[in-house]
Amino acid sequence: MAEAAVIGVPDQLRGNIIKAYVILRQGTEPTEALGRQLIDHVGHEMGPIAKPSSVDFVESLPKAHVRVRLCAGSESTGSGSGVEATFQHLSGDQSAAIYLPATFDAE
C-alpha cells in the first residue's frame, strides 16, 4: 500500500461505517483477497472498531493543502471544501464524514 484515506459513511444500523480508499504500490494488483487482508490487518492492529467495512482501490487521492506556522501560539489554517466534495462524490453520499489527508507547508 502506498497511501490510504478513510471516510465515515452513514449506516442505518451503526450510525457510520468506515470506508477506505487505497492506492497500491506499483506492481501490486488490486484483488478482493487483498482488500479483505487489509481490512483484517487494520482490525488486528487497531481493533474491530477501526476496521473498514470496505476498501476501494483508486489511482489517486484528493489532498488538502494546509499551511502551518511553526511557532508558539499560532494556528493551522487551510481549506478542504473541494477535497471534501470529491470524497463525498466518491462515496456517493453528500453527508459522509470526511477525514482529509493533507500536505503541509511549514512557515
C-alpha positions as CSV (number, residue, x, y, z in Angstrom):
1,M,0.0,0.0,0.0
2,A,1.3,3.4,-0.9
3,E,-1.4,5.7,0.5
4,A,-4.8,5.4,2.2
5,A,-7.7,7.6,3.3
6,V,-10.9,6.8,5.1
7,I,-14.3,8.4,5.3
8,G,-17.3,7.8,7.5
9,V,-20.4,6.7,5.5
10,P,-23.9,6.8,7.1
11,D,-25.3,3.4,8.0
12,Q,-28.8,2.8,9.4
13,L,-27.7,0.1,11.8
14,R,-24.4,1.5,13.1
15,G,-24.7,5.2,12.5
16,N,-21.5,5.4,10.4
17,I,-19.2,2.8,8.9
18,I,-15.6,3.2,7.7
19,K,-14.9,3.1,4.0
20,A,-11.2,3.0,2.9
21,Y,-9.7,4.3,-0.3
22,V,-6.3,2.8,-1.1
23,I,-3.5,3.5,-3.6
24,L,-1.4,0.4,-4.1
25,R,2.3,0.3,-4.7
26,Q,3.3,0.0,-8.3
27,G,3.2,-3.6,-9.5
28,T,0.6,-4.7,-6.9
29,E,-2.7,-5.9,-8.3
30,P,-6.0,-4.9,-6.5
31,T,-7.9,-8.1,-5.6
32,E,-10.8,-8.9,-3.4
33,A,-8.5,-11.0,-1.3
34,L,-6.1,-8.1,-0.8
35,G,-9.0,-5.9,0.3
36,R,-10.0,-8.5,2.9
37,Q,-6.4,-8.8,4.0
38,L,-6.2,-5.0,4.6
39,I,-9.5,-5.0,6.5
40,D,-8.3,-7.9,8.7
41,H,-4.9,-6.2,9.3
42,V,-6.5,-3.0,10.5
43,G,-8.8,-5.0,12.8
44,H,-5.9,-6.9,14.2
45,E,-3.6,-3.9,14.7
46,M,-6.1,-1.2,15.7
47,G,-9.1,-3.2,16.9
48,P,-12.5,-4.1,15.5
49,I,-13.8,-0.5,16.0
50,A,-11.3,0.8,13.4
51,K,-12.0,-1.9,10.7
52,P,-13.2,-0.5,7.4
53,S,-16.3,-2.1,6.1
54,S,-15.0,-1.9,2.6
55,V,-11.9,-1.0,0.6
56,D,-11.9,0.7,-2.8
57,F,-8.6,0.7,-4.8
58,V,-8.0,4.0,-6.5
59,E,-5.3,5.6,-8.7
60,S,-5.1,8.9,-6.7
61,L,-6.5,10.6,-3.6
62,P,-7.5,14.3,-3.3
63,K,-5.4,16.2,-0.8
64,A,-6.0,19.4,1.1
65,H,-3.1,21.9,1.0
66,V,-2.6,23.1,4.6
67,R,-0.3,25.9,5.7
68,V,1.1,25.6,9.3
69,R,3.1,28.1,11.3
70,L,5.7,26.5,13.4
71,C,5.8,28.9,16.3
72,A,4.1,29.0,19.8
73,G,0.5,30.3,19.9
74,S,-0.1,30.1,16.1
75,E,-2.9,28.2,14.5
76,S,-3.1,25.9,11.5
77,T,-5.1,27.1,8.6
78,G,-6.3,25.6,5.4
79,S,-9.4,24.8,3.3
80,G,-10.5,21.3,2.3
81,S,-14.0,22.0,0.9
82,G,-13.1,20.9,-2.6
83,V,-11.5,17.8,-1.3
84,E,-14.5,17.1,0.9
85,A,-16.8,17.3,-2.1
86,T,-14.5,14.9,-4.0
87,F,-14.7,12.3,-1.3
88,Q,-18.4,12.8,-0.9
89,H,-18.7,12.2,-4.7
90,L,-16.5,9.0,-4.4
91,S,-18.6,7.7,-1.6
92,G,-21.9,8.6,-3.3
93,D,-23.2,10.3,-0.1
94,Q,-23.1,14.0,0.4
95,S,-23.5,13.6,4.2
96,A,-20.3,11.4,4.5
97,A,-18.0,12.4,7.3
98,I,-14.6,13.4,5.8
99,Y,-11.2,12.9,7.3
100,L,-8.8,14.7,4.9
101,P,-5.3,13.5,4.1
102,A,-3.2,16.7,3.9
103,T,0.0,18.0,2.6
104,F,1.8,20.5,4.8
105,D,3.9,23.6,4.2
106,A,5.9,24.9,7.2
107,E,6.3,28.6,7.5
